[in-house]
């Protein structure tokens, strides 16, 4: 890991959050220097720039269906080489595997992953009328999803379900008690992140009715 990245003004929790974001919503360019981060939220990319000291222009791009998103490029060879050294690579969507993430910053990394390719949602159960929550993380790489699941089990003793959706998409899903505990540890007070996901995490943490038992938190899965 490079000793200095002063030009980016980034270290600690914000650095490892950025790693999680790049692992999901970013890519390493073929020039060996630039890292691209894409989001549909322009203000979020502005916040990323402020947190990292990036001065680059935020640009717009369109997919094949003419849907607009925004992106920034970070041109920094030290950061690029650091990302490669912990396991990221070019064209990583289907090949991403285990990454070298320090345990003390894993929650920040995971928050970046959730903000990038995660979904926190709620609904009302049609039978018992209780509020339900779930957390899902999506990836084109089975190896990455399995590594993520195993690491969360090892560090948090929280169990999720891994399944395949379609031809090239893997999903790691957590139910309401597991989702709440992950939200509690990832979206702590004053953490940096996507405001929309932070608000959903707060709502999840504030929902307690009927949440007294779990087969996925601190016990073997059923």
Helices and strands as residue ranges (DSSP letters): H 12-25, E 26-28, E 34-39, H 42-52, E 59-62, E 68-75, H 77-85, G 103-105, H 106-117, E 118-124, E 131-139, H 142-156, E 161-164, E 170-174, H 176-186, H 195-205
